[in-house]
Amino acid sequence: MLDLGFARLDVDRAERTGMAEVVYAEGKTPDQVLGCLAGLLENAPMALATRVPTPTAEAIRKRWPGADLDPLARCARIGAPPAEMGRVIVVSAGTSDASVAAEAAFAAQALGAGVSRIEDVGVAGLHRLMSVRADLEAADVAIVVAGMDGALASAVGGLVSTPVVAVPTSVGYGAAFEGLAALLTMLTSCAPGVVVTNIDNGFGAAAFAAKVLARRRRVGTEPG
């Protein structure tokens, strides 16, 4: 543990769980986020922050000019990501889901995945999804991001053998209940084996995907 006074960083987390602590920047001051990132970088070559407000992103850029920042994903990475250990495909239903899909893609890449994106293939036009079926099947993990009725996750889960982790978004009209409808649809998916994160939690999906890839790589290199 590294005690910063305002935060106690879990610098041994990577050793225990295979994934280092990540800074959730929302609700923290820019100085607190910078302190957390600096502390993590004392013990690892890379540090990641999510839900980064604009003033904090500007402070990160000033402190680390080479930092990778994505304003749509609201994420920041300082240092190079680890070597690529597998392929993740991030699939989004519509343009309105872009920020959550971007968070998932940014975080997955920072955690060691090779990432590709497929956008705007919601179930209102199933022919769009069918046209990318081969790409979905080729990935090691698919992250499916959708709001409104959230049906895209079931459609993908019923089409391919790729493990699917679904992310409901808070996109939709009133009865979507800020993502609750999509969450319940995904939780009750008729496609077996679909894993579901919390609403708008692109980072959580990326973390799950990275752990799947890391486990697959470790098992593949262990002597039989």
N, C-alpha and C positions, 0 to 999 in steps of 0.2 A: 504494500500500500504506500502511496505517496500523498502525504497530507499537505494540502495547499492552504489550509485554514478555512476557506470557503467551500472546499471540496476535497474528498479523499479518493484519489484515483486508484482504480483496481489494476495496477500495472502487471499483475500476475494472471490476469484473465485469459490471455492468449495461451499460456501454458496449461491452464486447467481445461479450457473449452475449445481451443483452437482458433479463437477469434478475439482480437484485442478489444478493449473498451472503445466505444465511439461516443463522441460528444454530441448531446442533444442541445442545440444552441438556443432554441426558443425559450424565452423566460430568463435567460442569462444576460448579463451585461457583456459588451464587447471585450472588456478587460478580463472578465471571468472566462470567456471562451478562449481567448488567447492564452491565458494561464493554463487552462486544461490541455490545450493542444501542445503547448511547449512542454508540459510535464509528460505527456504521452510520448513525445518525440525524444525525450531523454532515455526512453527505454525501448523504443522501436523505430524503425526507419520510416514509418508512414503513420499519419494520423488522419482521421476522418471526422467531419462534423456534419450533422444533418439539421434541417429546419433553420437555416442560417438567415437571419434578417439582413436587409441591405446594409445598414450601418456596420454590422459585424463583419459582413463580407468585405466591406471597404477596409476595415481594420486588419483583417487577415491578409488582404492583398498588400497592404503597406508593410506589414511585419514580414511576410514571406512573398516576395514579388513573383516567385515561380509557382505559387500555389495554383491548383486547378480548381476553379470555381464555376459552378453552373447556376445562373440565376433562376432558370426554370425549375430545376431540381431542388434548388435552395440547399445545395451541398457544397462542401469544400474538402479538398484533399491536399495535404502537404506531404511531399515525398512520393516516390514511385510506388505503384501497386505491386503486389507479389507476382511471381511468374504465373502465367495463365495455366489453369488446371482443368479447364473444361469449358463447355459452351452453354450459355444461358440466352434464351430468346424472350424478349419482353413484348407482349402482345397487348395492345390497347384497343378498346371498343370504339372510341371516338376522340376527336381533338380536345374535347373538354376534359378528358382524363390525362392530358399530356403531362401535367406537373407531377402527378403520382407515378406515372410510368417513367418519367425522367429520373425521379428519385430512386426508383428500383434499379434502373439501368446504371446510374452513376455509382450507387453503392455496390452493386454486384461486381462492377469492374474494379472498384477500389479494393474489393475483398478477394480478387484473384480470378474472376470469371472473364472469359471472352464474351462480349455482349453484342447481340444484334437486336434490331427493333423492327416490329411490324405494327403499323398504326392504322386506325380507322377501318377495322374489320368487324364491326359490331353485327349482331345477328339480324338486324333489319335488312341486311343484304348478304345472305349466306354464301352467295357465289364468291364474294371477296375472301371469305375464310377458306373456302375449298381451294382457291387458287394458290394458297400458301401452305397447304397441308404438308408438302414435302419438307419445307423449311422447319415447320414445327416438329416433324418427326426426327429431323437430323439433330436437334438440340438435345443436350443432356437434361436440362430442366426448362420448363416454360413458366414464366410469370405472366398471369393473365389479369389485366387491369380493366375493370368495367364498373360503371355506375348504372343508374336507372334500374332496369330489371336484373342486371347482373348475370344474364343468361350465357354470356360468352364463355365463362369458365366451364359450364357443363358441355357446351358445344365442342370446345377444344378437348376436354377430357374424354369425350365419346369418339373422337376422331383418331387420336394418336396414342402410342404407348409411352410417350414422354411424360415423366412426372410433372404434375401441374400444381402450382401454388397460386391461389386466387387472391386478388386484392380488390375488395369493394371500395368504390369511391363515393364521395358525398355529392355526386352529380345527379340531378334529376328534379322533376317537379315535386309538388307538395307531398304526395303519397309515397315518394321515395324516402321520405323521412331522413334526409341528409345522409343517405347511405345505408340505413337500416334495412330497406327492402332488398338492396343488392347483397348485403351481408347474409340475410336469411335465405335468399335464393341459393347463394353459394354453399352455405352450410347444409342445405337440404338437397344438394345436387344429386341427380339420379345417375351421374357418371361416377363410379366408385373410385376412391383414392384421391379425390381433389382435396388438397389442404388449403385452409383459409386463414388469412391474417385479419387483423383489425381494420376498421375503415380508414382509408387513405394511408395505410402503413406500407408504403413501398419499401422502406428500409427493412422491415421485418421479413418481407418476401425475399429480398436480396440475401439477408443473413441465412435464411433457411436454404436457399439455393447454394450458397457458398459452402455450407456445411455438408450438403449432399455431395458436392464436387470433391471436397477435401476428403471425405470418408471414402469415396470411390477410388480416389488416387492412392490413399493410404492402403486400402485393402488390396488394390492392384499391384502394389510394390512389395507387399509382405510375402515372405516365402510360404509356399503352400504346404 
